[in-house]
Amino acid sequence: MKQRIYKLLLIYVVLVAIFALQHPVFIACYHSLFRGVGLGGVCAATWHGLRMDMAMAGYLAIVPGLLAAASVWTAGRAMRYAACIYSAVAAAVVSLSFVVDLCLYGYWGFRLDATPVFYFFTSPADAVASVSGWFVVMGLLAAAAYGAGVYWVLQKILTADVPLLPALRSRIVATAVAIVLTGVLFIPIRGGFTTSTMNLSAAYFSQNQRLNHAAINPLFSFMHSMAHQTDFASQYRFMDNAEAERLMEALRDKPVTDADSVPRLFTTNRPNVIFIILESFSSHLLPSLGGENVAPNLDAMSREGVTCTNFWGNSFRTDRGLVSIISGYPAQPSTSIMKFAEKVEHLPSIPKAMKREGYDLKYYYGGDANFTNMLAYLVSAGFDKVVSDKDFPLKDRTGKWGAPDHLVFERMLADLKADPNPRRPIFRILQTSSSHEPFEVPFHKFDDKVKNAFAYTDDCLGKFVDELRKLPMWKNTVVLLVPDHQGAYPHHLDDPLARHRIPLVLVGGAVAAPMKIDVPASQIDIAATLLYQLGIDHSEFIFSKNMLNPASPHFGYFTEPSFFGMVTDTNQLVYNLDGEKVMLDEGSEKGRNLLPGKAFLQKLYDDLDKR
């Protein structure tokens, strides 16, 4: 029995080692792209790629685990054949994925995904048109040599003779142990015991995107892409491209024709900016916006500062809401761009734009930053400092989502107090998480567990802002408060408009005066509006509009997997994408938003396909 356990463990360790060695080889082959990273950079990329390597090795070790269980009951030629076939298939998969990735990275600039498969099966000639015949031959020879080496190692281990156990009881125990060990492989496959499962975000650790790419396991990247692959350019084709472009042009942001027509929100050109992204909050929690008195602190701030009263959440999930807020990029009904590390690298972002202007950046989140590939997105968005669950003591990670909100607020406040007069302006984002199921919080105000969780986060927010007011930086600070999406409360909202109505509030010593902004807008419009106020160019945010510019179109837009909604002053329309029919149509000009809404979604997917 011990020999079988040793063989299975050895196979797993060898597979991890094979994948781990790919990182330095990749960097060596593209040494011109990694000048200056040094040995430390190579080791860092290998280390940060190790979890993904362990996950991929776990997948490949499942078959040897099953073979170990079968070998308890049978031996001889059949088992050797099975071991050799597995070794050949595994070697081919490992070698081809690595060599193809190695060959293509220089052309495409991102690690292996499903694109080559799609290209090859749609047009084999075009797929290899960019490379010479010698390049293809050399690649095949390299794959064959690498594959032969991997095959030799694997079959050498798997075909080693292990005697059959004579006693029935011993066989049953050995089979059970082999099956249990095979089951244990799902721990590294999943990525450990954290909230998030293994994804490409696990490899992202550096502001140098090349090092992040070097940390990615190419076979895992390919499998991940295949599992999430969709042909975006073929989705939501409502009209010909010329008509879609014509309609889309009317929906784009327009230049400010008269600077005096756009009110100044701030007392200074370069205030400190703090975003608080409130998990699942909505307008239904604020009396001033027609809701219940669940979040009195946020409600008081809405009366004190600048409040958007006709504001809409672009989606229904955090990963999509974050991209809408930070990148001004609309949420997609059929996917989430955050899943695609190679695409988020090409998104604009508010932090990147502000970083170019000298702002210091930092992100705070009490949960697992790898969840839904979030860390990869945040790093690509410009954050080189991300505080997450692993930065809190284990005793403080008391909730399903890690550290509760009050500790995250306290952490950011402590950092702000440590440098109350920063030499350069700061941009901070704090993302809450406690107002999310299972809604277990160290606070009691309402018997309703869900409502109580929102009250808890609001209480944390109120205490944070009260303390921030005492700091010297308050007079030069703007705090922007916005939910990631509406969720959980009120319970079971069926009205799609009600499910997406959220507040946007700006408060702080640098806010010039209280103001109500009544034009319809959504999370994607934060980018253009804020950056204009800061005097920072926002032209790269092609879907974002300046809410305060009279020349710009004003509308809110949102999606869920089965519909899109478009809201203007004269029409509130929701279109069912599955049923291909209007499901809600209100206002003085019913039906007016149907074609523009379709065009917006079509052009979004055109852009998504090209990112």
C-alpha distance (Angstrom), angle and dihedral (degrees) to the residues before:
residue distance angle dihedral
M1 . . .
K2 3.79 . .
Q3 3.80 90.9 .
R4 3.81 91.8 55.8
I5 3.81 92.1 48.7
Y6 3.81 90.3 48.1
K7 3.81 90.9 49.8
L8 3.82 92.9 51.0
L9 3.80 93.2 46.9
L10 3.79 90.8 46.8
I11 3.81 92.0 52.0
Y12 3.80 90.7 51.7
V13 3.82 93.8 47.7
V14 3.81 91.4 47.1
L15 3.81 91.7 50.6
V16 3.82 91.0 49.9
A17 3.82 89.4 49.5
I18 3.82 91.8 49.3
F19 3.79 90.8 53.2
A20 3.81 94.0 42.1
L21 3.80 91.5 55.2
Q22 3.80 89.8 56.0
H23 3.81 91.5 71.8
P24 3.83 98.4 62.6
V25 3.81 90.3 39.3
F26 3.81 90.0 53.5
I27 3.80 91.4 49.8
A28 3.81 91.2 46.7
C29 3.81 92.1 51.4
Y30 3.81 90.2 51.3
H31 3.80 96.2 35.4
S32 3.82 91.3 141.0
L33 3.81 89.1 63.7
F34 3.80 92.9 48.5
R35 3.79 101.1 50.0
G36 3.77 111.2 150.7
V37 3.80 98.1 17.5
G38 3.80 92.2 105.8
L39 3.76 127.7 -173.5
G40 3.78 90.4 -52.0
G41 3.79 91.2 60.1
V42 3.81 92.0 48.6
C43 3.81 91.3 50.1
A44 3.80 91.8 45.7
A45 3.81 92.6 51.9
T46 3.81 90.7 47.9
W47 3.80 92.8 47.1
H48 3.80 95.1 47.5
G49 3.77 90.5 47.1
L50 3.79 92.9 52.2
R51 3.83 96.7 89.2
M52 3.80 90.3 54.0
D53 3.81 90.4 46.2
M54 3.79 89.6 51.8
A55 3.80 90.5 50.2
M56 3.79 92.1 50.7
A57 3.80 91.6 45.6
G58 3.81 87.4 52.0
Y59 3.79 91.3 57.2
L60 3.79 92.0 49.4
A61 3.81 93.6 45.4
I62 3.81 94.1 58.6
V63 3.82 93.0 84.2
P64 3.82 93.9 49.1
G65 3.81 86.9 50.7
L66 3.78 91.0 54.9
L67 3.80 90.5 45.0
A68 3.80 89.2 52.8
A69 3.81 89.6 54.7
A70 3.82 91.7 47.1
S71 3.82 92.8 47.8
V72 3.81 89.1 65.6
W73 3.80 88.9 70.1
T74 3.77 104.7 31.2
A75 3.78 139.6 24.1
G76 3.76 140.1 169.5
R77 3.78 131.9 66.8
A78 3.81 98.5 -14.4
M79 3.80 93.4 56.6
R80 3.80 91.6 46.1
Y81 3.80 91.0 51.3
A82 3.79 90.9 49.3
A83 3.81 91.0 49.1
C84 3.81 92.0 49.0
I85 3.82 93.3 47.8
Y86 3.79 91.4 50.0
S87 3.82 91.4 46.8
A88 3.81 90.7 51.4
V89 3.81 94.2 48.6
A90 3.81 93.6 44.8
A91 3.80 91.7 46.9
A92 3.81 91.7 49.5
V93 3.81 92.9 49.1
V94 3.81 94.0 46.6
S95 3.79 95.7 44.6
L96 3.81 97.9 42.3
S97 3.80 94.2 47.2
F98 3.80 92.0 50.2
V99 3.79 97.9 43.3
V100 3.82 94.9 43.3
D101 3.79 89.1 48.4
L102 3.80 90.3 48.1
C103 3.80 91.3 51.4
L104 3.80 96.6 45.5
Y105 3.78 101.8 41.5
G106 3.78 92.6 77.0
Y107 3.80 89.7 57.3
W108 3.79 101.6 38.7
G109 3.79 105.3 27.4
F110 3.81 95.5 -137.9
R111 3.78 134.4 84.0
L112 3.78 123.9 -93.9
D113 3.78 117.0 -63.8
A114 3.78 137.0 154.7
T115 3.81 93.3 -74.4
P116 3.84 95.6 94.9
V117 3.81 90.5 52.4
F118 3.78 91.6 50.0
Y119 3.82 91.6 46.7
F120 3.78 94.3 45.4
F121 3.79 96.5 50.3
T122 3.79 94.3 43.1
S123 3.81 95.8 44.5
P124 3.83 118.1 -1.6
A125 3.79 92.9 -179.5
D126 3.79 93.9 52.5
A127 3.79 90.6 44.6
V128 3.81 91.8 65.3
A129 3.80 97.6 27.7
S130 3.80 93.2 102.9
V131 3.81 95.7 57.5
S132 3.77 133.7 61.9
G133 3.78 125.3 -113.0
W134 3.80 89.8 -112.3
F135 3.79 90.4 54.5
V136 3.81 90.1 54.6
V137 3.81 92.1 46.4
M138 3.80 92.8 48.6
G139 3.78 90.4 48.3
L140 3.80 91.9 51.5
L141 3.81 91.3 47.9
A142 3.79 90.9 50.0
A143 3.81 91.3 48.9
A144 3.81 90.7 48.4
A145 3.81 93.1 49.8
Y146 3.79 93.4 45.8
G147 3.80 91.5 44.5
A148 3.80 91.8 50.0
G149 3.79 90.5 53.8
V150 3.81 93.5 48.3
Y151 3.83 90.4 46.2
W152 3.80 92.6 51.4
V153 3.81 92.4 51.8
L154 3.81 95.5 45.5
Q155 3.79 97.4 45.4
K156 3.80 91.3 44.2
I157 3.80 89.3 60.2
L158 3.81 98.0 38.0
T159 3.80 97.9 46.4
A160 3.80 95.2 49.2
D161 3.79 107.7 123.0
V162 3.79 116.5 -103.7
P163 3.83 115.8 -178.8
L164 3.79 121.1 -122.4
L165 3.76 115.9 -106.2
P166 3.83 111.3 -113.2
A167 3.81 100.6 -150.6
L168 3.83 121.7 72.5
R169 3.80 92.1 -140.7
S170 3.81 91.1 53.4
R171 3.80 90.3 50.7
I172 3.79 92.6 51.3
V173 3.82 91.8 49.2
A174 3.82 92.4 46.2
T175 3.82 91.1 49.6
A176 3.80 91.4 50.0
V177 3.81 91.7 49.2
A178 3.82 92.2 49.4
I179 3.81 91.6 49.7
V180 3.82 92.2 47.7
L181 3.81 91.8 49.5
T182 3.79 89.5 49.4
G183 3.80 89.0 51.7
V184 3.80 90.4 50.9
L185 3.81 87.5 62.4
F186 3.79 87.9 75.1
I187 3.82 89.0 71.8
P188 3.84 94.3 68.3
I189 3.81 89.5 34.4
R190 3.79 89.2 58.3
G191 3.80 91.7 43.6
G192 3.79 97.8 -110.3
F193 3.78 130.0 -67.1
T194 3.81 98.8 -46.6
T195 3.81 124.5 119.9
S196 3.79 92.7 -104.7
T197 3.77 124.9 66.4
M198 3.79 121.4 -132.1
N199 3.80 113.3 -68.7
L200 3.78 139.0 150.6
S201 3.79 91.2 -85.3
A202 3.82 88.9 75.4
A203 3.81 89.5 74.2
Y204 3.80 96.8 51.7
F205 3.79 113.7 100.4
S206 3.81 109.1 128.6
Q207 3.80 141.6 64.2
N208 3.81 84.3 -133.0
Q209 3.80 100.7 86.7
R210 3.79 91.1 -162.6
L211 3.79 90.5 63.2
N212 3.79 89.8 49.1
H213 3.79 88.9 52.2
A214 3.81 90.8 48.9
A215 3.82 89.9 55.1
I216 3.81 93.5 56.1
N217 3.79 119.0 100.0
P218 3.84 104.2 -129.2
L219 3.81 95.3 -148.6
F220 3.80 91.0 51.0
S221 3.81 90.0 46.9
F222 3.79 90.1 52.7
M223 3.81 93.9 47.7
H224 3.81 91.7 45.9
S225 3.79 91.3 51.2
M226 3.80 93.0 46.9
A227 3.79 89.9 52.3
H228 3.81 91.2 51.9
Q229 3.78 100.3 31.5
T230 3.78 119.6 135.9
D231 3.75 130.8 158.9
F232 3.78 97.5 -120.2
A233 3.81 95.3 -175.4
S234 3.82 90.4 63.1
Q235 3.81 95.8 50.9
Y236 3.81 126.2 97.3
R237 3.80 97.5 6.8
F238 3.80 100.4 173.1
M239 3.82 99.9 153.8
D240 3.80 142.8 -4.2
N241 3.79 115.8 -67.1
A242 3.79 95.4 -110.5
E243 3.79 92.2 56.5
A244 3.80 91.9 45.1
E245 3.79 90.8 50.9
R246 3.81 91.8 48.1
L247 3.78 91.9 53.0
M248 3.81 92.5 42.1
E249 3.78 92.4 54.3
A250 3.79 89.7 64.7
L251 3.82 89.4 53.3
R252 3.80 97.1 53.9
D253 3.79 126.0 100.2
K254 3.80 115.2 -91.5
P255 3.83 130.8 -144.1
V256 3.78 116.9 -94.4
T257 3.80 104.8 -104.9
D258 3.79 96.3 -173.7
A259 3.80 118.5 28.5
D260 3.80 90.7 -160.1
S261 3.81 89.9 60.5
V262 3.83 91.3 66.4
P263 3.82 111.9 72.2
R264 3.79 118.2 -132.5
L265 3.78 110.7 -120.2
F266 3.81 98.8 -172.4
T267 3.77 136.3 56.0
T268 3.82 92.9 -140.1
N269 3.79 135.9 38.2
R270 3.80 96.5 -130.1
P271 3.79 109.7 35.6
N272 3.77 123.6 163.9
V273 3.80 107.6 -98.3
I274 3.80 125.0 -150.4
F275 3.81 121.3 -177.0
I276 3.80 117.7 -159.4
I277 3.81 108.9 -166.2
L278 3.78 106.5 -160.3
E279 3.79 115.5 -150.2
S280 3.84 111.4 -121.0
F281 3.83 96.1 -22.2
S282 3.80 119.3 152.2
S283 3.79 143.4 177.3
H284 3.81 87.6 -95.2
L285 3.82 89.3 77.7
L286 3.84 96.0 58.3
P287 3.83 124.0 74.8
S288 3.81 91.0 -156.1
L289 3.82 88.5 61.9
G290 3.79 94.8 44.4
G291 3.80 98.2 -90.3
E292 3.79 138.1 112.3
N293 3.80 123.9 -73.8
V294 3.80 95.2 -102.5
A295 3.82 99.3 121.3
P296 3.83 105.8 37.5
N297 3.81 94.7 164.5
L298 3.79 94.2 54.0
D299 3.79 89.0 43.7
A300 3.81 91.6 53.5
M301 3.80 90.7 49.2
S302 3.80 90.3 51.0
R303 3.81 88.9 58.9
E304 3.79 92.3 44.8
G305 3.80 99.5 48.7
V306 3.79 142.6 22.2
T307 3.80 113.5 -46.9
C308 3.78 131.1 -173.9
T309 3.78 105.8 -146.1
N310 3.82 97.9 -175.0
F311 3.79 99.8 47.6
W312 3.80 129.3 142.1
G313 3.80 136.8 -159.4
N314 3.78 110.8 -127.2
S315 3.79 95.8 -141.9
F316 3.78 148.1 0.9
R317 3.81 102.8 -110.2
T318 3.80 134.8 63.2
D319 3.80 98.1 -122.0
R320 3.81 91.4 55.7
G321 3.78 94.0 40.7
L322 3.80 92.5 52.5
V323 3.80 92.1 54.7
S324 3.81 90.6 48.3
I325 3.81 91.4 51.6
I326 3.79 100.6 39.6
S327 3.82 100.7 32.9
G328 3.79 102.5 26.1
Y329 3.79 86.6 -126.1
P330 3.81 119.0 142.2
A331 3.79 120.4 -117.0
Q332 3.79 117.0 -109.7
P333 3.81 123.5 -131.7
S334 3.81 97.5 -143.4
T335 3.80 102.2 38.7
S336 3.79 145.6 -0.2
I337 3.77 118.8 -110.6
M338 3.81 88.3 -148.8
K339 3.82 88.0 74.1
F340 3.81 90.4 65.9
A341 3.79 109.7 71.5
E342 3.80 92.2 -174.6
K343 3.81 91.0 55.8
V344 3.80 100.0 45.1
E345 3.80 88.4 55.9
H346 3.80 87.5 69.5
L347 3.79 97.5 48.0
P348 3.79 120.1 106.2
S349 3.79 116.3 -124.1
I350 3.78 139.3 -166.4
P351 3.84 92.4 -126.7
K352 3.81 92.7 52.0
A353 3.80 91.0 49.5
M354 3.81 91.1 48.8
K355 3.79 93.1 43.8
R356 3.80 89.1 58.3
E357 3.80 86.9 56.9
G358 3.79 93.5 53.5
Y359 3.81 102.6 -91.5
D360 3.80 119.4 148.5
L361 3.84 112.3 -131.0
K362 3.78 134.9 -150.0
Y363 3.82 134.6 159.3
Y364 3.81 127.3 -153.1
Y365 3.78 126.5 -161.2
G366 3.80 129.1 153.7
G367 3.79 95.3 -149.9
D368 3.79 138.8 63.5
A369 3.81 106.9 -55.5
N370 3.81 90.6 -157.6
F371 3.78 91.5 65.4
T372 3.85 110.7 122.5
N373 3.80 89.6 -4.2
M374 3.81 89.5 -67.8
L375 3.80 97.4 146.4
A376 3.80 92.1 55.2
Y377 3.79 88.5 52.0
L378 3.81 94.5 47.2
V379 3.80 92.9 48.8
S380 3.80 90.1 48.2
A381 3.82 88.4 48.2
G382 3.80 89.6 60.6
F383 3.80 105.2 -94.6
D384 3.79 112.9 137.1
K385 3.81 92.3 170.6
V386 3.79 116.9 57.3
V387 3.80 119.5 168.2
S388 3.82 111.1 -158.0
D389 3.81 141.4 153.6
K390 3.79 94.5 -62.6
D391 3.82 89.4 61.4
F392 3.80 91.2 62.8
P393 3.82 124.0 75.0
L394 3.79 113.8 -98.4
K395 3.81 90.2 -114.6
D396 3.82 89.6 60.7
R397 3.80 95.0 53.4
T398 3.77 91.6 84.6
G399 3.80 99.8 143.9
K400 3.77 135.0 67.5
W401 3.78 87.7 -107.0
G402 3.79 95.8 47.7
A403 3.80 123.8 -112.0
P404 3.82 114.3 22.4
D405 3.78 119.2 -115.0
H406 3.80 98.4 -101.4
L407 3.81 90.8 59.9
V408 3.81 92.0 48.7
F409 3.80 91.1 50.9
E410 3.80 89.8 46.9
R411 3.81 90.6 51.0
M412 3.79 93.0 53.1
L413 3.79 92.2 43.3
A414 3.80 90.9 51.9
D415 3.80 90.1 51.8
L416 3.82 90.9 49.2
K417 3.81 92.0 49.0
A418 3.80 89.9 50.2
D419 3.81 88.0 62.7
P420 3.83 106.5 23.6
N421 3.83 93.5 163.6
P422 3.82 105.4 40.7
R423 3.78 116.1 -164.1
R424 3.78 91.6 -133.5
P425 3.79 130.4 29.3
I426 3.79 116.3 -85.5
F427 3.78 132.5 -139.1
R428 3.78 115.3 -162.1
I429 3.79 132.4 175.2
L430 3.78 123.1 -163.8
Q431 3.79 117.1 -171.4
T432 3.80 116.2 -162.3
S433 3.80 123.6 -150.3
S434 3.82 111.0 173.1
S435 3.82 95.1 90.6
H436 3.79 87.9 70.6
E437 3.76 129.5 92.7
P438 3.01 130.0 -49.3
F439 3.85 81.2 40.5
E440 3.80 93.7 -155.5
V441 3.81 107.4 157.2
P442 3.85 135.6 161.4
F443 3.80 92.2 -116.9
H444 3.78 140.0 80.0
K445 3.77 127.6 -157.1
F446 3.81 104.8 122.3
D447 3.78 130.0 36.8
D448 3.79 88.8 -139.3
K449 3.80 101.8 91.0
V450 3.80 94.5 -149.5
K451 3.80 95.8 46.7
N452 3.80 89.4 46.0
A453 3.81 91.7 55.9
F454 3.81 90.7 55.4
A455 3.80 90.2 48.0
Y456 3.81 88.9 51.8
T457 3.80 93.9 53.5
D458 3.80 90.1 45.3
D459 3.80 88.9 52.1
C460 3.82 89.8 51.2
L461 3.79 89.5 49.7
G462 3.79 92.9 49.9
K463 3.80 93.4 50.5
F464 3.81 91.3 47.3
V465 3.81 94.0 51.8
D466 3.82 91.3 45.1
E467 3.80 89.7 55.8
L468 3.79 92.6 43.2
R469 3.82 90.1 55.6
K470 3.82 88.6 62.7
L471 3.81 93.4 58.7
P472 3.83 122.9 91.7
M473 3.81 89.7 -123.6
W474 3.83 92.5 63.9
K475 3.81 93.4 86.3
N476 3.81 89.1 58.5
T477 3.82 98.4 39.5
V478 3.80 135.7 98.5
V479 3.80 119.1 -163.5
L480 3.81 113.8 -159.9
L481 3.80 114.7 -160.8
V482 3.79 119.4 -163.9
P483 3.84 135.9 149.4
D484 3.79 121.0 -123.5
H485 3.82 88.2 -134.8
Q486 3.78 140.7 -35.6
G487 3.77 114.3 -86.2
A488 3.79 150.0 153.6
Y489 3.81 99.1 1.0
P490 2.94 130.3 97.6
H491 3.78 88.4 33.1
H492 3.81 121.4 -113.1
L493 3.79 102.4 -3.7
D494 3.80 109.2 -169.2
D495 3.80 97.6 -179.9
P496 3.84 106.8 92.7
L497 3.80 90.6 -152.2
A498 3.80 91.6 54.1
R499 3.83 90.0 48.2
H500 3.80 92.0 60.3
R501 3.79 105.7 37.8
I502 3.80 109.6 112.0
P503 3.81 137.7 160.5
L504 3.80 127.9 -108.7
V505 3.79 114.0 -163.4
L506 3.81 132.1 177.3
V507 3.77 117.9 -165.3
G508 3.81 134.9 161.5
G509 3.77 145.9 100.0
A510 3.80 90.6 -76.7
V511 3.82 93.5 55.6
A512 3.80 105.4 107.0
A513 3.80 100.1 -147.7
P514 3.81 142.8 -27.1
M515 3.79 113.0 -77.9
K516 3.78 140.4 171.2
I517 3.80 117.2 -142.5
D518 3.79 107.6 -160.8
V519 3.82 102.4 175.3
P520 3.83 114.8 110.5
A521 3.81 112.5 -102.2
S522 3.79 140.8 145.3
Q523 3.79 141.0 -146.1
I524 3.79 93.6 -78.1
D525 3.83 89.0 65.0
I526 3.80 94.3 62.8
A527 3.82 91.1 82.1
A528 3.81 98.9 55.9
T529 3.81 93.5 38.8
L530 3.81 96.6 48.7
L531 3.80 97.0 40.4
Y532 3.80 91.6 50.0
Q533 3.81 89.1 54.1
L534 3.82 88.8 51.3
G535 3.79 92.7 48.0
I536 3.81 91.9 -116.2
D537 3.79 122.3 139.3
H538 3.80 112.7 -107.5
S539 3.80 101.3 177.6
E540 3.81 92.7 117.9
F541 3.82 89.8 64.6
I542 3.80 93.7 82.4
F543 3.82 96.2 174.6
S544 3.82 96.9 43.9
K545 3.81 124.5 94.5
N546 3.79 132.9 -162.5
M547 3.80 103.9 -113.7
L548 3.81 91.5 -157.7
N549 3.80 97.3 50.6
P550 3.83 109.7 99.7
A551 3.81 89.7 -157.7
S552 3.81 93.7 59.1
P553 3.81 124.6 85.5
H554 3.78 114.3 -105.1
F555 3.79 120.6 -145.4
G556 3.77 141.9 127.4
Y557 3.79 120.4 -128.9
F558 3.79 131.6 -170.0
T559 3.80 140.3 164.5
E560 3.77 141.3 -161.1
P561 3.81 125.6 -178.7
S562 3.78 92.8 -86.5
F563 3.81 104.1 33.3
F564 3.78 151.3 19.0
G565 3.78 127.1 -140.5
M566 3.79 129.7 -156.0
V567 3.79 122.3 -170.4
T568 3.80 127.7 -166.9
D569 3.79 131.6 157.5
T570 3.79 91.0 -94.4
N571 3.80 103.2 35.0
Q572 3.80 136.8 32.4
L573 3.79 108.0 -170.7
V574 3.80 133.9 173.7
Y575 3.81 119.5 -171.1
N576 3.81 123.5 -160.5
L577 3.80 107.9 -134.9
D578 3.79 95.4 -166.3
G579 3.78 96.4 46.1
E580 3.83 92.3 35.6
K581 3.77 93.1 -136.2
V582 3.77 140.7 105.1
M583 3.81 110.5 -93.6
L584 3.82 98.6 -178.8
D585 3.79 129.6 20.2
E586 3.81 121.4 170.4
G587 3.80 138.7 155.2
S588 3.78 138.9 60.2
E589 3.82 94.0 -63.3
K590 3.79 103.8 43.9
G591 3.79 115.3 -164.6
R592 3.80 94.4 15.5
N593 3.83 94.2 117.7
L594 3.80 97.0 48.9
L595 3.81 100.2 90.6
P596 3.83 95.9 35.2
G597 3.82 89.2 49.0
K598 3.79 91.6 51.3
A599 3.79 92.2 46.6
F600 3.81 91.2 50.4
L601 3.81 91.8 53.6
Q602 3.79 93.2 44.8
K603 3.81 92.7 51.2
L604 3.80 90.3 45.5
Y605 3.80 90.1 58.4
D606 3.79 91.1 45.4
D607 3.80 87.5 55.8
L608 3.81 92.8 43.2
D609 3.79 90.2 54.2
K610 3.81 91.4 54.2
R611 3.81 98.5 45.3
